[in-house]
Amino acid sequence: MIRDRDATRGRRGAVSSAHPLASEAAAEVLAAGGNAVDAAVGAQAAICVLMPQAASLGGDLLTLVRRPDGVTLAVNGTGASAIDARPGPWLTGANSVTTPGLVAGWESTHRRFGGIPLTAVLAPAIRLARAGIVVDHTLAQAVDEQRSRLVDGGAGDWALLRMRPGDRWRQPELAELLGSLAEDGPQSFYQGGCAAAIVSAVHRHAGRLGTADLANHRTDVKQPMSVAWGRAVAHVQPPMSQGVLLAMALHYLDERAGPFGNGPALLDDLDEDAWAHLLVELTEATFAHRSDCAAGEALLEQALDVDPDRAANRGGPRAYLHTAGVATADAAGLVVSSLVSVFDDFGSGVFVPELGFTLNNRAAGFTDGANAPAAGTKPVHTLAPVLVQGDQVIALATPGADGQVQTLLQILVAIRFRQLDLPDAVAALRWRTEEGSLLIEAGHPARTALEQRGHVVRDRAPGDPVFGGVVAAGVDEHGPFCVSDWRRQVSSLAV
C-alpha cells in the first residue's frame, strides 16, 4: 500500500479531481463564494481544457448531487445516437458520435444547485484556455497514439498535434466558446453557430447526427438507483449507467453481510485472499448483465453465480482506460460525485475546428440485446460515479471504463468489511478483471492465492493507468474533506 496522505479538510469546501490545475480551478471557485456544484462544474470545465483526450465539450457528464437536506439526485448529461442513423458501422468515426450532453448537463446542474454566476464558475477554465497550458507527457503521448485518427477526423491543422512536452498550447476557439456559454447560457451550444459547426464536422466524415438531434436534446434529472450498504445507502446512476452493475454487487454482499446487513453474517470471517477472489467472481457475474442495464432495479433480483473457491474465468469487462473524475463537498453539506468523458482517447477523433474540440464516440458503447444499436437511443455508459450516505457522505468516482465498477467495489468493501479508512482504502493495491485475465498491481497480498484458485493473473506495475485514479470527497461532523489517489494525476485541495 502506498498512502499519499490523510484526508485533507477545509472550512468552506474540498475538491478531488483528475488534474492538479482542475482542483485549483475548483478551489478558486469555492474561495469566490461558490458551492460544491459550482466547484465541480469549474473543475470539469478546466479538465476539458487540460485533458482533451479524456473529456471535452463534445462529450458527456454523469453527476450525483447530494443536497444539504439529504436528498440525492442523478443528473444524466448524456446524449442519444442520431435520429437519422442508419445500420452500419457504429463503433468508429463520425457514426459513433452521439449528441454531446455535457454542456446541457452543466446548465441543468448549475441552474438547480449552483450558488454563483456561471461567469465566475467558468472563469478559471477560460483563463487556462486563453493563456495556454503546458503540454505534459500524458497528453503528448495520447496525441502520438491517436494521431492518425485525429488527422482522419479533420484535426490535421489543430495546433495540439504540433506540440511536444513542455510546449505552451493556447486554445483561443475553446476560450471564446466557454466565454459565450458563460455569458449567453449553455443552451446556446445546441442551436445557431455552435450546432451548425458540430453537424458540419460530423457530416464531413459521413456521420448522421443533425441539427434536430442537438435542438431536441434534454438532460434527465432523476432519483438515483439506491441500495442498502450496511447502515448507509449507496447511490448510483440509474440506467443507462453501468453503475447498475455496482448496485448489483453491493446488494449481493449486503444480503450476505453482517449485523448491519440484511442477511446472516456469511462474510464476517473472510480473509483478504477470500475477499479478493469473491469480488473478482462477483464482478464477472454482474458484467454478464451489462447489456441489460436498462432493467435497473429489476436486476437486483437476478441470481448471481459466484463460486467461493474456484475461478470461473468468464471474462466480461473490456479494456478501456479513459474519462476524468471530479468530487466536491462544501460546509453546507452539498456533495458531488461526477465523471466527464469522450469515451476513447479524443472520442471519435472528429474535430470541430470552429470550437476547438473533438466529439465523443459513445455509440461504441452499444453491444447486443437490449443495448443493441438503434437510432435515437442511448447506449449503456461506462460512467459510474457513486455516493454513499451514512454517518458521513462520501463521493467516489474513477476513470477506467469497465474498471470503474471494479475499483469502486474494492474500495467500498475495504472500508466496510476490512475497516480501512478512506485514504487507506483508496491507496490499497488493486486488481482488474479484463477480457479473461486478472490484471493485478505487483505486490498485491492476494496475488498467489488468486492464481491458486485458477485466475489467469497478469502482473502490472503499481500505479499502471489500468487501475484508475480515484477522486474522493465528502462531508462529516467535522466538515468537508477530500482524498487523493496516488495513481495518475489525481489532486485534492481544501479551502
TIDREN-300898 format. One record per residue (C-alpha): chain; x, y, z; residue number from 1. Coordinates in Angstrom, 2 decimals. Layout:
N
- kette_px_py_pz_nr
- A_X_Y_Z_NUM
...
//
This chain:
495
- kette_px_py_pz_nr
- A_0.00_0.00_0.00_1
- A_1.22_3.49_-0.87_2
- A_-0.58_6.04_1.26_3
- A_-0.38_9.55_-0.14_4
- A_-1.62_11.36_2.95_5
- A_-4.55_11.64_5.33_6
- A_-7.78_13.22_4.21_7
- A_-7.43_16.95_3.61_8
- A_-10.00_19.10_5.41_9
- A_-11.35_22.55_4.70_10
- A_-13.77_25.03_6.24_11
- A_-15.56_26.16_3.08_12
- A_-15.16_23.13_0.85_13
- A_-12.99_20.40_-0.65_14
- A_-12.28_19.01_-4.10_15
- A_-10.59_15.96_-5.58_16
- A_-10.11_15.86_-9.34_17
- A_-8.23_14.23_-12.19_18
- A_-5.74_17.08_-12.63_19
- A_-3.97_19.46_-10.21_20
- A_-4.96_22.57_-12.16_21
- A_-8.58_21.44_-12.26_22
- A_-8.51_21.13_-8.48_23
- A_-7.02_24.63_-8.30_24
- A_-9.86_25.90_-10.52_25
- A_-12.43_24.37_-8.17_26
- A_-10.68_25.81_-5.12_27
- A_-10.73_29.25_-6.76_28
- A_-14.48_28.91_-7.32_29
- A_-15.01_27.89_-3.69_30
- A_-12.92_30.82_-2.48_31
- A_-15.06_33.15_-4.61_32
- A_-18.16_32.04_-2.70_33
- A_-19.21_29.12_-4.86_34
- A_-20.65_25.91_-3.50_35
- A_-19.74_22.29_-4.26_36
- A_-21.71_22.25_-7.52_37
- A_-20.07_25.46_-8.71_38
- A_-16.69_23.97_-7.86_39
- A_-17.46_20.72_-9.67_40
- A_-18.51_22.50_-12.86_41
- A_-15.44_24.73_-12.65_42
- A_-13.16_21.70_-12.35_43
- A_-14.96_19.85_-15.15_44
- A_-14.54_22.83_-17.48_45
- A_-10.84_23.03_-16.60_46
- A_-10.46_19.32_-17.37_47
- A_-11.89_19.94_-20.85_48
- A_-9.05_22.43_-21.38_49
- A_-6.32_20.38_-19.70_50
- A_-7.22_16.82_-20.74_51
- A_-8.90_16.90_-24.18_52
- A_-8.02_13.23_-24.64_53
- A_-10.33_12.37_-21.73_54
- A_-13.10_14.97_-21.85_55
- A_-14.41_17.82_-23.97_56
- A_-17.49_19.89_-24.61_57
- A_-18.21_17.30_-27.30_58
- A_-18.64_14.63_-24.64_59
- A_-20.82_13.65_-21.71_60
- A_-21.36_14.12_-17.99_61
- A_-22.87_11.97_-15.25_62
- A_-23.29_13.57_-11.82_63
- A_-24.74_12.63_-8.44_64
- A_-25.66_15.60_-6.24_65
- A_-26.46_15.20_-2.55_66
- A_-28.31_18.24_-1.28_67
- A_-27.82_19.56_2.26_68
- A_-31.28_18.22_3.16_69
- A_-30.05_14.69_2.43_70
- A_-31.84_14.18_-0.90_71
- A_-29.63_12.83_-3.69_72
- A_-30.39_13.39_-7.39_73
- A_-28.80_11.95_-10.53_74
- A_-28.03_14.28_-13.45_75
- A_-27.69_12.43_-16.76_76
- A_-25.79_14.69_-19.14_77
- A_-25.54_12.15_-21.96_78
- A_-26.91_12.16_-25.48_79
- A_-28.56_9.74_-27.88_80
- A_-27.50_8.41_-31.24_81
- A_-28.68_10.28_-34.33_82
- A_-32.40_10.05_-35.02_83
- A_-31.44_9.65_-38.68_84
- A_-28.90_6.89_-38.01_85
- A_-28.70_4.04_-40.49_86
- A_-27.49_0.45_-40.00_87
- A_-23.74_0.25_-40.43_88
- A_-20.51_0.75_-38.50_89
- A_-21.35_2.31_-35.13_90
- A_-18.09_1.82_-33.33_91
- A_-15.73_4.18_-35.15_92
- A_-15.58_7.58_-36.79_93
- A_-18.45_10.01_-37.20_94
- A_-21.12_7.31_-36.92_95
- A_-20.02_6.73_-33.31_96
- A_-20.87_10.32_-32.30_97
- A_-23.87_10.76_-30.01_98
- A_-25.35_14.14_-29.13_99
- A_-22.92_15.82_-26.69_100
- A_-24.62_16.04_-23.32_101
- A_-22.00_17.71_-21.11_102
- A_-22.89_21.34_-21.73_103
- A_-26.62_20.81_-21.17_104
- A_-25.66_18.83_-18.07_105
- A_-23.82_21.89_-16.78_106
- A_-26.89_24.03_-17.39_107
- A_-29.23_21.69_-15.51_108
- A_-26.85_21.12_-12.61_109
- A_-25.86_24.75_-12.16_110
- A_-29.41_26.08_-12.55_111
- A_-30.73_23.72_-9.89_112
- A_-27.88_23.77_-7.39_113
- A_-25.32_26.47_-8.24_114
- A_-24.69_29.45_-6.00_115
- A_-22.68_31.99_-8.05_116
- A_-22.96_33.13_-11.69_117
- A_-21.65_30.84_-14.41_118
- A_-19.27_33.59_-15.50_119
- A_-17.38_33.13_-12.21_120
- A_-17.62_29.33_-12.39_121
- A_-16.08_29.11_-15.87_122
- A_-13.55_31.93_-15.41_123
- A_-10.61_29.68_-14.43_124
- A_-11.12_27.39_-17.43_125
- A_-11.44_30.36_-19.79_126
- A_-8.19_31.79_-18.41_127
- A_-6.40_28.46_-18.88_128
- A_-7.59_28.15_-22.47_129
- A_-6.69_31.72_-23.36_130
- A_-3.29_31.92_-21.63_131
- A_-2.32_28.39_-22.60_132
- A_-1.38_25.24_-20.75_133
- A_1.96_23.44_-20.66_134
- A_1.58_20.16_-22.55_135
- A_2.55_17.27_-20.28_136
- A_3.85_13.84_-21.24_137
- A_0.46_12.20_-20.75_138
- A_-1.28_14.49_-23.24_139
- A_1.63_14.34_-25.73_140
- A_1.63_10.54_-25.59_141
- A_-2.12_10.41_-26.19_142
- A_-1.72_12.65_-29.24_143
- A_1.04_10.45_-30.65_144
- A_-1.02_7.31_-30.14_145
- A_-4.14_8.80_-31.71_146
- A_-2.54_11.00_-34.36_147
- A_-3.80_9.07_-37.38_148
- A_-7.37_9.04_-36.03_149
- A_-7.22_12.76_-35.32_150
- A_-5.92_13.56_-38.79_151
- A_-8.62_11.38_-40.32_152
- A_-11.16_13.28_-38.20_153
- A_-10.15_16.67_-39.55_154
- A_-7.69_17.74_-36.85_155
- A_-4.63_17.91_-39.09_156
- A_-4.31_21.67_-38.54_157
- A_-5.07_21.54_-34.80_158
- A_-2.15_23.22_-33.01_159
- A_-2.12_20.43_-30.42_160
- A_-0.78_17.98_-33.00_161
- A_2.40_20.06_-33.30_162
- A_3.03_20.28_-29.57_163
- A_5.65_18.44_-27.56_164
- A_6.02_18.08_-23.79_165
- A_6.84_21.45_-22.26_166
- A_5.28_23.49_-25.08_167
- A_2.62_26.05_-24.23_168
- A_-0.64_25.35_-26.03_169
- A_-3.26_28.09_-26.35_170
- A_-6.87_27.33_-27.29_171
- A_-8.49_30.59_-28.44_172
- A_-11.52_28.91_-30.05_173
- A_-12.32_26.98_-26.88_174
- A_-11.78_30.09_-24.72_175
- A_-14.24_32.03_-26.89_176
- A_-16.79_29.22_-26.73_177
- A_-16.58_28.93_-22.94_178
- A_-16.92_32.69_-22.67_179
- A_-20.04_32.72_-24.81_180
- A_-21.58_29.89_-22.77_181
- A_-20.86_31.81_-19.57_182
- A_-22.49_34.97_-20.93_183
- A_-25.34_33.59_-23.06_184
- A_-26.09_30.35_-21.25_185
- A_-25.22_26.77_-22.14_186
- A_-28.40_26.35_-24.18_187
- A_-26.74_28.38_-26.96_188
- A_-24.48_25.37_-27.58_189
- A_-27.38_23.42_-29.07_190
- A_-28.51_25.95_-31.65_191
- A_-27.15_28.51_-34.06_192
- A_-23.47_28.60_-34.95_193
- A_-22.30_26.00_-32.41_194
- A_-24.81_23.41_-33.55_195
- A_-24.04_24.13_-37.21_196
- A_-20.30_23.67_-36.64_197
- A_-20.81_20.34_-34.86_198
- A_-23.15_18.98_-37.50_199
- A_-20.88_20.15_-40.30_200
- A_-17.90_18.33_-38.79_201
- A_-19.92_15.12_-38.43_202
- A_-21.29_15.32_-41.96_203
- A_-17.84_15.91_-43.45_204
- A_-16.99_12.43_-42.21_205
- A_-20.24_10.75_-43.31_206
- A_-21.93_10.79_-39.90_207
- A_-25.69_11.22_-39.44_208
- A_-26.00_13.50_-36.39_209
- A_-28.15_16.51_-37.36_210
- A_-29.34_19.86_-36.02_211
- A_-32.58_18.25_-34.80_212
- A_-30.57_15.93_-32.56_213
- A_-28.96_18.88_-30.83_214
- A_-32.11_21.04_-30.72_215
- A_-34.16_18.22_-29.16_216
- A_-31.57_17.18_-26.59_217
- A_-32.67_17.24_-22.94_218
- A_-30.92_16.45_-19.65_219
- A_-32.56_13.93_-17.33_220
- A_-32.57_14.67_-13.60_221
- A_-33.92_11.68_-11.68_222
- A_-33.78_9.78_-8.46_223
- A_-30.63_7.65_-8.28_224
- A_-30.69_3.89_-8.03_225
- A_-30.10_3.19_-4.34_226
- A_-29.21_0.09_-2.35_227
- A_-28.66_-0.59_1.34_228
- A_-25.00_-0.75_2.31_229
- A_-24.88_-1.69_5.97_230
- A_-26.13_1.28_7.97_231
- A_-25.62_3.52_4.93_232
- A_-27.18_3.85_1.48_233
- A_-25.18_3.68_-1.75_234
- A_-26.49_5.79_-4.63_235
- A_-25.52_5.13_-8.25_236
- A_-26.67_6.49_-11.58_237
- A_-29.83_4.82_-12.87_238
- A_-29.85_3.34_-16.39_239
- A_-28.14_3.72_-18.76_240
- A_-25.09_3.72_-16.49_241
- A_-23.04_0.66_-15.55_242
- A_-23.45_1.92_-12.02_243
- A_-26.35_-0.53_-12.08_244
- A_-23.75_-3.33_-12.02_245
- A_-22.09_-1.83_-8.95_246
- A_-25.50_-1.73_-7.25_247
- A_-25.98_-5.41_-8.09_248
- A_-22.66_-6.32_-6.47_249
- A_-23.30_-4.21_-3.35_250
- A_-26.78_-5.68_-2.99_251
- A_-25.38_-9.22_-3.27_252
- A_-22.89_-8.53_-0.49_253
- A_-25.34_-6.70_1.75_254
- A_-27.73_-9.65_1.56_255
- A_-24.96_-11.85_2.98_256
- A_-23.50_-9.44_5.49_257
- A_-23.23_-8.69_8.89_258
- A_-25.10_-7.47_11.90_259
- A_-25.91_-4.37_9.87_260
- A_-26.70_-6.13_6.60_261
- A_-29.95_-7.75_5.55_262
- A_-28.88_-11.36_5.99_263
- A_-26.77_-13.78_8.01_264
- A_-23.14_-12.96_8.76_265
- A_-21.69_-15.09_5.96_266
- A_-18.86_-12.68_5.14_267
- A_-17.53_-11.77_8.56_268
- A_-14.70_-14.31_8.69_269
- A_-13.30_-13.94_5.14_270
- A_-9.59_-13.23_4.93_271
- A_-8.07_-10.93_2.33_272
- A_-7.42_-13.78_-0.13_273
- A_-11.02_-14.95_0.02_274
- A_-12.33_-11.40_-0.33_275
- A_-10.25_-10.76_-3.45_276
- A_-11.48_-13.96_-5.10_277
- A_-15.11_-13.30_-4.15_278
- A_-15.04_-9.80_-5.61_279
- A_-13.41_-10.93_-8.85_280
- A_-16.09_-13.58_-9.32_281
- A_-18.83_-11.15_-8.34_282
- A_-17.54_-8.61_-10.86_283
- A_-17.63_-11.09_-13.72_284
- A_-21.07_-12.34_-12.66_285
- A_-22.53_-8.82_-12.75_286
- A_-20.88_-7.92_-16.06_287
- A_-22.77_-10.78_-17.69_288
- A_-25.75_-8.40_-17.35_289
- A_-24.08_-5.33_-18.89_290
- A_-26.36_-5.25_-21.93_291
- A_-29.40_-5.44_-19.63_292
- A_-28.60_-2.33_-17.55_293
- A_-31.84_-0.72_-18.76_294
- A_-33.71_-3.12_-16.46_295
- A_-32.38_-1.14_-13.48_296
- A_-33.66_-2.25_-10.09_297
- A_-35.11_-5.47_-11.53_298
- A_-31.52_-6.69_-11.88_299
- A_-31.17_-6.74_-8.10_300
- A_-33.32_-9.84_-8.09_301
- A_-31.04_-11.68_-10.52_302
- A_-29.31_-14.71_-9.07_303
- A_-25.53_-14.33_-9.40_304
- A_-23.45_-17.46_-9.79_305
- A_-20.37_-16.95_-7.62_306
- A_-18.13_-19.90_-6.72_307
- A_-16.40_-19.15_-3.39_308
- A_-13.50_-21.48_-4.17_309
- A_-12.63_-21.57_-7.88_310
- A_-12.33_-19.05_-10.71_311
- A_-14.90_-19.41_-13.47_312
- A_-12.80_-17.24_-15.82_313
- A_-15.89_-15.88_-17.51_314
- A_-14.27_-12.65_-18.59_315
- A_-16.61_-9.82_-19.50_316
- A_-15.07_-6.45_-18.64_317
- A_-13.33_-4.78_-21.58_318
- A_-10.09_-2.84_-21.95_319
- A_-10.70_0.90_-21.81_320
- A_-8.80_3.49_-19.74_321
- A_-10.46_6.82_-20.31_322
- A_-12.58_9.52_-18.59_323
- A_-11.90_12.01_-15.75_324
- A_-13.49_12.42_-12.33_325
- A_-14.40_15.29_-10.02_326
- A_-15.68_15.00_-6.45_327
- A_-16.53_18.03_-4.30_328
- A_-18.13_18.87_-0.97_329
- A_-18.91_22.04_0.96_330
- A_-19.62_23.09_4.51_331
- A_-23.37_23.26_3.93_332
- A_-23.43_19.54_3.14_333
- A_-23.70_19.70_-0.64_334
- A_-21.67_16.79_-2.11_335
- A_-20.98_15.97_-5.77_336
- A_-19.67_12.83_-7.47_337
- A_-19.10_13.18_-11.22_338
- A_-17.39_11.95_-14.36_339
- A_-16.81_13.69_-17.70_340
- A_-15.79_11.78_-20.81_341
- A_-15.48_11.49_-24.58_342
- A_-15.11_7.67_-24.18_343
- A_-11.98_6.61_-26.13_344
- A_-8.98_8.96_-26.17_345
- A_-10.20_12.00_-28.13_346
- A_-13.51_10.17_-28.61_347
- A_-14.36_9.67_-32.28_348
- A_-11.40_11.80_-33.37_349
- A_-13.85_14.02_-35.29_350
- A_-12.64_17.58_-34.75_351
- A_-14.76_20.76_-34.74_352
- A_-12.24_23.44_-35.75_353
- A_-14.52_26.43_-35.09_354
- A_-14.99_25.32_-31.48_355
- A_-11.66_23.66_-30.71_356
- A_-12.64_20.18_-29.51_357
- A_-13.23_16.61_-30.64_358
- A_-16.55_14.79_-30.43_359
- A_-17.30_11.67_-28.43_360
- A_-17.61_8.11_-29.74_361
- A_-20.14_6.98_-27.15_362
- A_-22.09_4.89_-29.69_363
- A_-19.19_2.44_-29.38_364
- A_-20.87_1.51_-26.10_365
- A_-23.68_-0.29_-27.92_366
- A_-23.40_-4.06_-27.66_367
- A_-26.26_-6.54_-28.10_368
- A_-29.69_-7.46_-26.75_369
- A_-31.39_-4.52_-25.05_370
- A_-28.21_-2.49_-25.71_371
- A_-28.15_-3.14_-29.46_372
- A_-27.55_-0.13_-31.73_373
- A_-30.65_1.83_-32.64_374
- A_-31.42_5.32_-33.91_375
- A_-32.27_7.93_-31.29_376
- A_-31.23_5.80_-28.30_377
- A_-28.56_5.92_-25.60_378
- A_-26.05_3.09_-25.20_379
- A_-25.05_1.73_-21.81_380
- A_-22.47_4.12_-20.36_381
- A_-19.35_3.05_-18.51_382
- A_-19.51_6.21_-16.37_383
- A_-20.42_5.08_-12.85_384
- A_-19.95_7.62_-10.04_385
- A_-21.14_6.55_-6.58_386
- A_-22.22_8.46_-3.49_387
- A_-22.52_6.71_-0.11_388
- A_-24.67_8.36_2.53_389
- A_-24.45_7.28_6.17_390
- A_-22.74_8.75_9.23_391
- A_-20.62_10.56_6.67_392
- A_-21.25_11.27_2.99_393
- A_-18.59_10.09_0.55_394
- A_-18.47_10.81_-3.19_395
- A_-16.26_8.48_-5.25_396
- A_-15.51_8.23_-8.95_397
- A_-12.71_6.91_-11.14_398
- A_-11.76_6.68_-14.80_399
- A_-11.19_3.27_-16.31_400
- A_-14.43_2.41_-18.17_401
- A_-15.22_-1.20_-17.23_402
- A_-12.67_-0.87_-14.44_403
- A_-14.78_1.74_-12.65_404
- A_-17.24_-0.67_-11.05_405
- A_-14.37_-2.96_-10.01_406
- A_-12.27_-0.25_-8.38_407
- A_-15.20_1.29_-6.51_408
- A_-16.32_-2.14_-5.29_409
- A_-12.87_-2.86_-3.85_410
- A_-12.79_0.48_-2.03_411
- A_-16.28_0.22_-0.56_412
- A_-15.64_-3.34_0.64_413
- A_-12.29_-2.33_2.17_414
- A_-13.99_0.43_4.17_415
- A_-16.93_-1.64_5.37_416
- A_-15.55_-5.11_5.87_417
- A_-11.81_-4.60_6.35_418
- A_-12.26_-1.45_8.46_419
- A_-9.82_0.62_6.41_420
- A_-10.23_4.36_6.49_421
- A_-10.89_6.13_3.19_422
- A_-7.27_7.15_2.42_423
- A_-6.00_3.61_3.03_424
- A_-8.85_2.07_1.02_425
- A_-8.05_4.34_-1.94_426
- A_-4.31_3.69_-1.63_427
- A_-4.52_-0.11_-1.38_428
- A_-3.20_-2.21_-4.28_429
- A_-5.87_-3.27_-6.77_430
- A_-6.81_-5.83_-9.37_431
- A_-8.87_-5.53_-12.52_432
- A_-10.53_-8.34_-14.44_433
- A_-10.26_-7.70_-18.16_434
- A_-11.21_-9.92_-21.09_435
- A_-10.45_-13.20_-19.33_436
- A_-7.32_-12.14_-17.46_437
- A_-6.87_-10.75_-13.98_438
- A_-4.56_-7.74_-14.02_439
- A_-3.03_-7.10_-10.61_440
- A_-0.72_-4.47_-9.14_441
- A_2.62_-6.05_-8.24_442
- A_2.86_-6.70_-4.53_443
- A_-0.86_-7.32_-4.03_444
- A_-1.11_-9.60_-0.96_445
- A_-3.71_-11.89_-2.56_446
- A_-1.81_-12.49_-5.81_447
- A_-0.59_-16.03_-5.10_448
- A_-3.92_-17.15_-3.66_449
- A_-5.79_-15.82_-6.68_450
- A_-3.55_-17.76_-9.03_451
- A_-4.02_-20.90_-6.93_452
- A_-7.79_-20.52_-7.25_453
- A_-7.48_-20.64_-11.04_454
- A_-7.35_-16.98_-12.04_455
- A_-5.20_-16.09_-15.04_456
- A_-3.07_-13.48_-13.29_457
- A_-1.13_-10.82_-15.21_458
- A_1.21_-8.60_-13.20_459
- A_1.26_-4.86_-13.79_460
- A_3.40_-2.17_-12.23_461
- A_1.84_-0.39_-9.26_462
- A_0.08_2.73_-10.47_463
- A_-0.49_1.47_-14.01_464
- A_-3.30_3.61_-15.53_465
- A_-5.45_0.49_-15.95_466
- A_-6.18_0.62_-12.20_467
- A_-7.88_4.01_-12.39_468
- A_-7.37_7.21_-10.44_469
- A_-9.98_7.68_-7.73_470
- A_-11.35_11.08_-6.77_471
- A_-12.97_11.23_-3.34_472
- A_-14.61_13.99_-1.32_473
- A_-17.30_14.20_1.30_474
- A_-18.60_15.69_4.50_475
- A_-18.93_14.51_8.10_476
- A_-19.47_16.07_11.51_477
- A_-16.14_17.87_11.20_478
- A_-16.92_19.41_7.80_479
- A_-15.80_18.83_4.19_480
- A_-12.85_16.60_3.31_481
- A_-11.10_15.18_0.25_482
- A_-8.67_12.36_-0.54_483
- A_-6.10_11.89_-3.32_484
- A_-5.28_8.69_-5.15_485
- A_-1.53_8.32_-5.74_486
- A_-2.29_6.99_-9.22_487
- A_-2.50_9.12_-12.39_488
- A_-2.61_12.90_-11.77_489
- A_-5.31_12.97_-9.09_490
- A_-5.09_16.01_-6.83_491
- A_-7.12_17.22_-3.86_492
- A_-7.42_20.66_-2.27_493
- A_-9.47_22.14_0.55_494
- A_-10.45_25.75_1.18_495
//
